[in-house]
Amino acid sequence: MSDHILEITSDNFDEKVINSSVPVLIDFWAEWCGPCKLLMPTIDKIAQDFDGKVLVGKVNVDQHAPLAAQYGVRGIPNLLIFNSGKVEEQLVGNVPENQITDILNKFI
C-alpha cells in the first residue's frame, strides 16, 4: 500500500472517515479479489494526485466485514466517497481513473 493510503479499520473509521475535514475515498477490497488488484495502481495514483485534498483509504472486507455490511458493500472492489461524514457516491468494479477523479473534483 502506498504511503498516501490509510488502512481503515473498524477502530479508526469514525476518526478518519466520518470526522474528516476533507472528502474521503474508501476502497473496500480483499486480497483474493482480482479486480481489486487491477484497481490498486489507479487508487495509488489518485492518492498521490489528490494528496492533501482528499483522504484515500482501504478497508479489507475480510478483516472488517461488519463495516462493509454497514455500508451495504456486497461486491468488490467497491468505492465509497464520503463528504462531511456521509456517503455521496458509490462505484463498483474496476472503474476508470477519470470516472473517480471527476466525482472527487465535485467535492474539493
N, C-alpha and C positions, 0 to 999 in steps of 0.2 A: 504494500500500500504506500502511496506517495506521502511525502511529508505534509502535503496540503490537505490530506483527507483524514478526518477524525473517525475513529472507531466509536460508533454509537451503540450504547448498551441500554438495558432497562434502567440501570442505575444512573446514567448521566443524560438520559433522553430529555427530561424536563429542563435541566440546566442548559444544555447545549442547543436544543431544538425549539422547545416551546418558549423559552425565555430569551431567545436570540434577538439581538437588535438589528440583525441583517437577515435577508432571506436565506433559507436553508434548503439544500438539495440533498435528499436522503436516497441512497441506493440500497434497496432490500435485495439481498443476494445470498448465494450459498456456494461453497467450494465445488460441489459436484455439478453445478449448472453451467453448461457450455455457453449459452447466450450471455450469461453474466460475465464469463471470462472474455468474450468478444467485446463486451461493452466497457471493460475495465480501462483500456487506453483512452477512450473517449471521456470517461469520468475523470481520469487523471489530468487530461488536458484542460477540461473545464475547471477543475480545482485550481490549476495554475493560472489560467487566464482570468478567473474571477476572484483571485486571492485578495482578501480584504473587503470585497463587495458582497460575496456570497459564501456561506459556510457549506462545505461539502462533507458529507459523512456517509458511512456504510453501516448497515445493520445486517449481521449474519442471521438469517431466518432460522437456521438450525439451533443456534445458541440462544436466540431471543424470540421464540415462537409466539409467546403471549403478546409481545409488542407488534409483531406482524399481524396477528389476528385482530388486535385492537384497531388497526387501520385498514382492515379488510384486504390485506395482501394475500392473494390466492395463487397468483402466477408471478414468476420472477424471470428476469430482472424486473423490478417494479420501482419506478422513481416517483417519489412524492416531493412536491415543492411546497414548503411551508413559508408563510409570511405572517408576521405578528402572531405566531403560535397556532395558526390554522392552516389546514391543507387547502391550497389554492389550485393545484394542478396535479394530475397523475398520468404517468406514461408507463406503458407496459411493453416489455420486449426490448430488443436491441435497436433502439431508436437512433436516428442520425444526430450528430452533434448540433447541427444548425436548428433542429427542432427543439432541442433542450435549451440552447442559448437564446433563441427567440423568446421563449417563455421566461427565462431568468431575467432578460433585459426589461421585461414589463414591470418587474418588482424592484429594480435598483435605480 
